[in-house]
Amino acid sequence: MSETADLLLGCTILLGASVQRMSGIGFALVAAPVLVLLLGPAQGVLLSNCAAGVISAIGLTEGWRRVRPTAMLPLVAAAACTVPVGSWVVTRLPEPVLLTGMGALVAASVLLVMGGTRVPALRGVRGAVAAGAASGFMNSSAGVGGPALSLYAVNADWTAQEFVPNAQFYGVVVNALSIAAKGVPHLTPVPWLLVGAGIAAGSVIGKALAQRVPEHRARQTVLLLSLAGGITTLAKGLWGL
């Protein structure tokens, strides 16, 4: 990678970590499309999994007491079944097809979350299994498992206070599963240092912003950034087909 690409990578991680720490969600939605454009689908998604898992773990240190293990069990179990499928897909399909699919998934998921879509099937244990299965596949193949979890939370009427710690717990587990299935990204020391610095700085900045930015505005910012990234990735994929 060039110095410019390294710098863009570090800034992307910093931005993603900031919005995640600020709003409780959003790292992968904001960062994954850019990382895929910089590193390619396989390595970009894998780095997104690694960084998102670390950031979720940092957030979980403050909210682990509010995690609901019983509610999370069907989500995690279903995700564990579909992560290997997503891992297989990301290593088999041509890059333009992966970029197109990822961009479409991100854009469609963001629009559904922004619309607060109500889906009766996403309630109860069956809804948790469906959401977990979709999220596990999307996390492993595209690096963005959060929207399916968000849709489930909306339909299960979770409050923000319930959603954030449970989403962080889920993020730790599902990203660990994705890394176990695919390994770690092949990066040189400089990008790894920038990733670490971006996570650390972004966590500090995001925590400070969380005390100043209203929750609804932070969430709206995350979704708009995510939509822009998804559309850009979709456009590049379509251009390469």
N, C-alpha and C positions, 0 to 999 in steps of 0.2 A: 504493500500500500504506500501511496505517496504521503508526504507530510500534510498536505491539504486534506486528504482522505482521513488520515489519523486524527487531525483536529476536528473534522466534522463528526467523526465517530465519537470522540470524547464529548463534544457539545450535545450530540443526540442523547447520549447516556445521561448527561447532566440534566437536560430538559425532561427526559422521561422520568428520572428519579425525583425531580422537583414536583412534577404534577402528581406522581403517585403518592408522595409524602404529603402533598397539600390536600388531595381529595380522597385518598385511600384507594384509588383505582387509576388506571390509565397508562402505566409505563409501557406495556407491550403495544397498546393501541397507538401511542404516539411514536415510540421508538422502532418497533419491528419493521414497518414499511421502509424507513430510512436505512436501517441496518441491512435489510435484504437488498436494497439498491446498491449499497456500498460493498457488501461481501458476497452477494449471491444468495439464493433462497436457503440452501442447506446451512451454510455457516451463519448467515444473518439470523435465521430462526433460532439456531442453537445458542448464539450469543444472547439473543433476547430471552430465551429460557433461563440461561445462567444468571443474567443480571436481574431479571424479574424475580427469580427465586430468592436472591440475596436481599433485594429491597423489601420483599414481602416478609422475610425473616426479621429484618430490622424493625419494621412496623409492628410485627407480632410481639416483640419484646414488651410493648406497652399494653397490648390488648388481649393477651393470651387467655386471661381469666374469663373473657366474654365469649370464647369459642364454644359452640354447641356441638360436641362430638357426635351425638345421636343424629342430628339433622345433617351433618356433613358426611356421615358414613355412606349413604347411597350415592351421593355425588362423587366422592373419591373412588368408590368401588367401580362405578361405571366408567369414570375417566381412565382408571387403570386398564380397563379392557380395550379402550380405543386408542390410547397413546401409541401402542405398537403399530397400529394401522396407519396413523398419521406419520409416524417415523418412516414407514415403508414408502408411503406416497412421496414424501419430500426427497427421497433419494432415487426415485425411479422416473418421475416425470420431467420433461424438458423444461429448461428455465423459463421460457416465455409462457408456457402453460401454468407453471407454478406462480409466476408473477401475476398473471391474469386472475387465477383462482384466488390468490391471497388478497389482491386488491378488491375483488368483488366481495369476498367474505367480510373484509374489514368495513367497507363502505355500507354493505347491507346490514351488518350487525349494528353499526353505529346508528343508522337511520331507525332501526327497530327500537334501540334503547332510547333514542331521542324522542321517539313517538310514544314511549311508555306502553308499548304493545301488550295487550292482555291476551293470553293464550290459556284457556281452561285446562288444556292437557298438561301444562307446566305447573300443576299443583299436586301436592301430596307426594308419596314415595315414587309413584310412576313419573311424575314430573321431574323429581330430583334425578332419577335414573336417566331420563331423556336429556336433561340439561347437562348432566355430568358426562354422558357419552359424547354429546356434541362438543362440549368444551374440551374434553381430552383430545379429541381428534383435531380440533382447530388449534389447540395449544401446541401440539407436536408437529403439525404440518405447516402452520402459518404463524405460530408464536402468539396467537391472540385467543386465549380461552376465556377471557373475562366477560365478553358480551353475553354468552349463553348463561353464565352464572348470574349476571345482572338481570337478565330476563326472568330467570327463575325467581330471584329475590323479589322482583316487582310483583310477580303473580302470587308469591307466597306472602305478600304484604309485610316483608321485613322492613324495619326501620333502618335508617342510616347507621345508627349505633349498633344494630345487630349485624348489618351487612359487612362493614369494614373489617372487624377482626376475623370474621369467618371467611371473608374473601382472601385475607392475608394468609390464613391457615391453609386454605385451598391452594393458593398460589405457591406456597412452599412445597406442598406435597406433589401437585401435578407437574411443576417444573422439575422437581427432583426425579419424577418418573420419566419425564421427557429426556433429561440428561442421561439417566441410566440406560435408556433405550438407544441413544445416539452417540454418547461420549461428549467430550468438551470441544469447543472450537479450536481450530489450528491458527493461532495468532502469535505474532512475535512479541517480545517483551514490552515494546513501547505501547502498542495498542492495549495490552493488558493493564499497564500502568494508568493509561488514560481512562480505561473503563473503571478501575478502582477509584481514581480521583473523581470521576464524574458521579459515581454512586455516593461517595462520601460528601462531596460538595452539594449535590442535588438534595440529599436527605436533609442537610442543614438548612438550605434555602427553602425547601418545601415546607419544613416544619415552621419556619418563620412566617412564610406566606399564609399558612393555614390559620394563623391567629389574626390575619388582617383581611383575607379575602372571603366573602360569604360563600357558603358551601355550594349554593346553586350556580353562582358565577364560575367557581372553580370547575365544577362538573361540566358546564357548558363549554368552557375553554378547552377542556380535555377532549370533549366529543368533536368540536370543530377542528382541532388539530388532527385528530384521528381520521376524520372524514377526508381532510385534505391529503393526508398521507395515503389513505386507501385509494383515492381517485388517481393520485400520481402513479402509484404502483400498478394499478389497473391499466392506465394509459400506456406505461412502458411495456407491460406484458402484451397488450394488443398490438403495439407497434412492432414487436418482435415476432409475432405469429406469421 
